[in-house]
């Protein structure tokens, strides 16, 4: 099993955008809905920028704290010398008012997001 999951970008982007809207409606109901919303935000950012989960998570955390939509994060898995910074753009589907709901995220959320992505893809 390689890194290429053969995602159809427009279809996947639409699926995440629709799911984000559905989770946004239920975000005030429970902590679980808030977590689903936050994890979907990270996955949408990852897809939009062809980034790693850890890069997208770092970008969303910076967006949550500063409201900057264009964020530079340290590139992961860089072998030679100092890792360069890469630009990650937060998708427009994630509103500025959604920053409050991203409070459940932390730098340790990477594995939880990966498990959520696998379960999300299996449920569709």
HUBEL-V898287 format. One record per residue. PHI is phi as a letter, one per 30 degrees, with the letter a starting at -180 (NA if undefined). Layout:
PHI ; PHI
This chain:
NA ; c ; d ; d ; c ; h ; d ; d ; e ; e ; d ; d ; d ; d ; d ; d ; d ; d ; d ; d ; d ; d ; d ; d ; d ; c ; d ; d ; d ; a ; d ; d ; d ; d ; d ; d ; d ; d ; d ; d ; d ; d ; d ; d ; d ; d ; d ; d ; c ; h ; c ; d ; e ; d ; d ; d ; d ; d ; d ; d ; d ; d ; e ; e ; d ; b ; i ; d ; d ; c ; b ; c ; b ; d ; d ; c ; h ; c ; d ; c ; i ; d ; d ; d ; d ; b ; d ; b ; c ; d ; d ; d ; d ; c ; d ; d ; d ; d ; e ; d ; d ; d ; d ; d ; d ; b ; d ; d ; d ; e ; d ; d ; d ; d ; d ; d ; d ; d ; d ; d ; d ; d ; d ; c
